[in-house]
Amino acid sequence: MVTAAPACPTHHRHPLLMPRGHNKTVKITRVTNGHITIGYNDWHRDAPTMEHHSTLAHDIGHVVRTYCPMQWKSWKVMPDEVRTKVRAQLSTNYNFEDINNEMLAYVNKLFSERYKQWKSDLHQYFETFDDSQVAFEEGCPKEFEGREDNWAWLCTNKSNREKKTLLHHYGSRPFSYRMEAGSKFPGIDVFSDIYLRPGDELAKCLHATMMEKRQLVLQESTSQLPPETLLESGHIVGGRGMLGGGNLEPLHYRNQRVR
């Protein structure tokens, strides 16, 4: 689990995160000393001219990398107020006062494409690190300088997804393996294998609760067994609470006498 901190220690500009193309917008605004009014294509009123398309697409990519929060899966599901605030960053260079609905849809399409590309770039960049904690401490991109919480969220979210994927891949087979190996609480054992990691206080707390319930079940089961029956010969054949909630049910044991 990634341990959040007020700020990332270091910031990096990795080749995977370098913007594509060259920024011509600043040169244009310096020459005209004003805002760019997007010229529409004569054949398609909902699209700008080729020259403006290239410049606009690049500038939207810059805005996404520099200002866009990353905790949403896509641009489309982002709240309207957040998208409006991000789009407003374009008003530095562009005149959107007379923008129509078709052009707004086109701008949103570009934002959606650039947001998806940026998240993909960040994913590839994240994969260059050994684990989430190292990525968080050493790999914060320069684009997140002053917005380190975005990088912390991405690292934590990536770490959580890895745990869920691992659990999904494990499926039900580890339970049968544990049963065959003589484990009396395979659910607890699998939880320990997958989730217990240094610094993961939530997993540690949940595991402690499971162990307390385990002890109560063992005590209850012991009181129900004949005196000559060995507790350690017990074998679970069913029960809730292994990993998905509910209370641990009484165990069923094979009768084996002490030799």
Backbone torsions as a table, in degrees:
resi	resn	phi	psi	omega
1	MET	NA	135.3	-179.3
2	VAL	-76.9	128.5	177.5
3	THR	-90.1	114.8	-175.7
4	ALA	-67.4	149.0	178.5
5	ALA	-138.5	161.5	-178.0
6	PRO	-59.0	-33.1	-178.6
7	ALA	-156.3	153.1	177.1
8	CYS	-74.0	140.1	-178.2
9	PRO	-64.1	-40.6	-176.3
10	THR	-133.9	154.9	178.1
11	HIS	-123.1	143.4	-175.4
12	HIS	-130.1	151.3	170.3
13	ARG	-117.1	95.4	-176.6
14	HIS	-88.7	147.6	178.3
15	PRO	-54.0	-33.1	179.3
16	LEU	-65.2	-22.1	-175.6
17	LEU	-103.0	3.1	-178.8
18	MET	-69.6	137.2	178.5
19	PRO	-64.8	152.5	-178.8
20	ARG	-93.5	138.0	176.8
21	GLY	82.9	-170.7	-178.3
22	HIS	-119.8	145.6	-177.4
23	ASN	-86.2	105.3	179.3
24	LYS	-94.1	-12.1	-173.4
25	THR	-63.3	-43.0	-178.1
26	VAL	-60.6	-41.8	179.0
27	LYS	-62.7	-41.7	-179.2
28	ILE	-64.4	-44.9	-177.7
29	THR	-68.8	-31.5	178.6
30	ARG	-68.6	-37.5	-179.4
31	VAL	-70.2	-44.6	-175.7
32	THR	-87.2	-16.4	-179.0
33	ASN	54.0	41.3	180.0
34	GLY	-165.9	-166.6	-178.9
35	HIS	-91.7	150.3	178.4
36	ILE	-84.6	124.7	171.8
37	THR	-94.6	120.2	-174.1
38	ILE	-68.1	127.8	177.2
39	GLY	-86.8	128.0	-177.4
40	TYR	-82.7	149.5	173.4
41	ASN	-69.4	132.4	-177.2
42	ASP	-62.3	-28.2	-177.6
43	TRP	-91.8	-27.6	-178.0
44	HIS	-131.3	101.4	-175.9
45	ARG	-67.9	-17.2	-179.0
46	ASP	-90.8	7.3	-179.8
47	ALA	-132.4	144.6	178.5
48	PRO	-78.7	172.0	175.3
49	THR	-64.6	163.6	-176.5
50	MET	-58.5	-41.1	-179.3
51	GLU	-62.9	-46.6	-179.4
52	HIS	-70.6	-31.2	178.3
53	HIS	-61.0	-47.4	-178.5
54	SER	-61.7	-45.8	-179.3
55	THR	-66.8	-44.9	-178.9
56	LEU	-63.6	-43.2	-179.9
57	ALA	-61.4	-41.6	179.0
58	HIS	-65.6	-44.2	-178.1
59	ASP	-66.6	-35.4	176.3
60	ILE	-64.9	-38.9	175.7
61	GLY	-59.9	-40.8	178.2
62	HIS	-64.3	-42.8	179.6
63	VAL	-63.5	-42.8	179.6
64	VAL	-60.8	-45.2	-177.9
65	ARG	-68.7	-31.8	-171.9
66	THR	-95.8	-30.9	-172.0
67	TYR	-122.6	-18.7	-169.9
68	CYS	-79.2	127.7	173.2
69	PRO	-68.0	151.2	-169.4
70	MET	-108.7	3.6	-172.3
71	GLN	-81.9	4.2	177.5
72	TRP	-104.9	148.6	-176.9
73	LYS	-66.1	-35.6	-178.4
74	SER	-152.0	166.6	177.0
75	TRP	-63.6	-34.7	-176.2
76	LYS	-63.6	-38.7	-176.8
77	VAL	-87.6	-3.0	178.4
78	MET	-68.2	138.9	179.4
79	PRO	-56.5	146.1	-177.0
80	ASP	-58.0	-40.0	-177.7
81	GLU	-65.7	-32.7	178.1
82	VAL	-71.8	-43.9	179.0
83	ARG	-62.8	-39.8	179.2
84	THR	-63.1	-41.2	179.7
85	LYS	-65.2	-40.3	179.1
86	VAL	-68.7	-44.4	179.2
87	ARG	-60.7	-31.1	-178.2
88	ALA	-61.2	-21.7	178.5
89	GLN	-63.5	-23.4	179.1
90	LEU	-73.5	-19.1	-177.1
91	SER	-65.7	-12.4	175.7
92	THR	-62.6	-36.7	-176.6
93	ASN	-114.1	-21.1	-172.3
94	TYR	-118.3	150.2	175.8
95	ASN	-99.6	108.1	-179.0
96	PHE	-109.2	17.0	-176.8
97	GLU	-63.7	-36.5	-176.6
98	ASP	-104.9	22.4	-177.3
99	ILE	-68.8	136.1	179.2
100	ASN	-97.0	176.1	-176.0
101	ASN	-63.8	-37.0	-179.9
102	GLU	-65.3	-42.0	179.8
103	MET	-68.9	-37.0	177.5
104	LEU	-62.1	-40.3	177.6
105	ALA	-63.3	-37.5	179.0
106	TYR	-66.7	-42.7	178.2
107	VAL	-62.0	-43.3	178.8
108	ASN	-63.1	-35.1	177.4
109	LYS	-63.2	-43.1	177.9
110	LEU	-64.4	-41.3	177.2
111	PHE	-60.7	-42.5	-179.6
112	SER	-61.6	-43.6	-179.8
113	GLU	-66.0	-43.8	-177.9
114	ARG	-70.6	-34.8	177.9
115	TYR	-65.1	-43.5	178.6
116	LYS	-63.5	-42.1	179.9
117	GLN	-65.6	-40.7	-179.2
118	TRP	-64.6	-42.5	178.4
119	LYS	-66.0	-35.7	176.8
120	SER	-66.0	-42.7	177.6
121	ASP	-61.1	-42.9	180.0
122	LEU	-65.0	-37.3	178.4
123	HIS	-63.2	-46.4	178.8
124	GLN	-62.8	-39.5	178.6
125	TYR	-64.5	-42.9	179.5
126	PHE	-59.2	-37.4	-177.0
127	GLU	-67.5	-12.3	178.9
128	THR	-78.5	-8.4	-179.8
129	PHE	-100.4	157.1	-176.8
130	ASP	-68.5	-40.0	179.5
131	ASP	-155.9	176.3	-174.4
132	SER	-64.2	-39.6	-177.3
133	GLN	-65.9	-42.1	177.8
134	VAL	-64.2	-42.8	178.7
135	ALA	-60.4	-42.9	-179.1
136	PHE	-65.0	-44.5	-174.1
137	GLU	-77.3	-30.7	-170.3
138	GLU	-118.6	-10.2	-169.0
139	GLY	-119.2	14.3	-176.4
140	CYS	-58.8	120.1	-179.1
141	PRO	-64.1	152.4	179.5
142	LYS	-63.1	-27.1	178.3
143	GLU	-62.8	-21.4	-179.4
144	PHE	-99.3	12.1	177.5
145	GLU	-63.1	123.3	-174.7
146	GLY	86.6	-8.2	177.7
147	ARG	-131.5	41.9	-173.8
148	GLU	-62.2	-19.8	179.0
149	ASP	-62.2	-28.7	177.3
150	ASN	-65.1	-43.0	178.8
151	TRP	-68.1	-39.9	177.5
152	ALA	-60.9	-41.5	179.6
153	TRP	-64.6	-43.9	-179.6
154	LEU	-62.6	-42.5	-179.9
155	CYS	-65.1	-44.3	179.7
156	THR	-64.6	-43.8	-179.4
157	ASN	-63.7	-39.9	178.0
158	LYS	-63.8	-42.2	179.2
159	SER	-62.3	-42.6	179.6
160	ASN	-65.6	-39.3	179.0
161	ARG	-64.6	-36.8	178.7
162	GLU	-63.3	-39.2	179.0
163	LYS	-65.8	-42.7	179.6
164	LYS	-65.0	-39.9	178.9
165	THR	-64.1	-41.2	179.3
166	LEU	-62.4	-43.5	179.1
167	LEU	-64.3	-39.8	178.9
168	HIS	-63.0	-41.5	-179.7
169	HIS	-68.4	-31.8	179.1
170	TYR	-66.6	-40.2	179.4
171	GLY	57.7	-147.9	-177.5
172	SER	-91.5	-9.8	-175.2
173	ARG	-62.6	-39.2	178.8
174	PRO	-57.4	-32.2	179.1
175	PHE	-63.9	-43.9	179.6
176	SER	-67.3	-37.1	177.4
177	TYR	-62.1	-44.2	179.6
178	ARG	-64.1	-39.4	178.9
179	MET	-62.8	-46.1	-179.2
180	GLU	-64.0	-31.3	179.6
181	ALA	-80.4	-2.9	177.9
182	GLY	95.4	10.6	179.1
183	SER	-68.9	135.4	-179.3
184	LYS	-92.5	-17.8	179.1
185	PHE	-134.7	70.0	-176.2
186	PRO	-61.2	-33.4	179.6
187	GLY	-62.6	-43.0	178.8
188	ILE	-66.9	-40.5	-179.9
189	ASP	-63.2	-42.9	179.7
190	VAL	-66.8	-40.9	176.7
191	PHE	-57.9	-44.1	-180.0
192	SER	-62.1	-42.8	-178.7
193	ASP	-64.1	-38.9	-171.7
194	ILE	-88.8	-43.7	-167.5
195	TYR	-102.0	-27.9	-176.7
196	LEU	-71.6	113.7	178.3
197	ARG	-136.3	150.3	177.9
198	PRO	-55.9	128.7	177.8
199	GLY	89.5	-7.5	179.3
200	ASP	-88.6	88.7	-174.3
201	GLU	-68.2	-34.9	-179.7
202	LEU	-63.7	-47.3	178.8
203	ALA	-62.8	-38.4	179.0
204	LYS	-63.6	-40.9	179.7
205	CYS	-66.2	-44.5	178.9
206	LEU	-63.2	-40.3	179.6
207	HIS	-65.2	-39.9	178.4
208	ALA	-62.1	-40.6	177.6
209	THR	-62.9	-42.7	177.8
210	MET	-60.8	-41.7	-178.3
211	MET	-67.1	-35.1	176.5
212	GLU	-64.1	-44.5	178.2
213	LYS	-65.3	-36.6	177.8
214	ARG	-59.7	-44.5	-179.3
215	GLN	-64.5	-39.7	178.5
216	LEU	-63.5	-41.4	179.2
217	VAL	-63.8	-43.0	179.1
218	LEU	-62.7	-41.4	179.0
219	GLN	-64.2	-43.2	179.6
220	GLU	-64.9	-42.1	-179.4
221	SER	-65.8	-37.6	179.1
222	THR	-61.8	-40.7	-178.7
223	SER	-67.3	-21.3	-178.2
224	GLN	-93.7	-9.3	-176.2
225	LEU	-89.0	151.1	171.8
226	PRO	-59.9	149.0	-176.1
227	PRO	-56.4	-32.0	-174.7
228	GLU	-85.5	2.2	-176.8
229	THR	-89.7	133.2	179.2
230	LEU	-78.2	128.4	177.2
231	LEU	-66.3	-37.1	-174.9
232	GLU	-70.6	-8.5	177.9
233	SER	-89.8	4.9	-176.3
234	GLY	-63.7	156.2	179.9
235	HIS	-146.1	123.5	-178.5
236	ILE	-76.2	134.5	173.5
237	VAL	-117.9	-1.8	178.1
238	GLY	176.2	170.9	178.1
239	GLY	146.2	145.9	175.3
240	ARG	-90.0	172.9	172.7
241	GLY	87.3	4.8	-178.6
242	MET	-65.5	-45.1	-179.5
243	LEU	-151.5	-8.9	-171.6
244	GLY	-119.6	15.7	176.1
245	GLY	106.2	175.5	-177.3
246	GLY	84.4	177.4	-179.4
247	ASN	-99.0	149.7	175.6
248	LEU	-67.9	129.4	-179.3
249	GLU	-88.6	161.0	177.2
250	PRO	-55.5	146.0	-177.7
251	LEU	-90.6	156.4	175.1
252	HIS	-110.9	134.9	-173.4
253	TYR	-119.8	151.0	168.3
254	ARG	-79.9	137.7	178.5
255	ASN	-79.7	109.7	175.5
256	GLN	-129.2	128.8	-176.7
257	ARG	-89.4	152.3	179.0
258	VAL	-71.9	132.1	177.8
259	ARG	-90.6	NA	NA
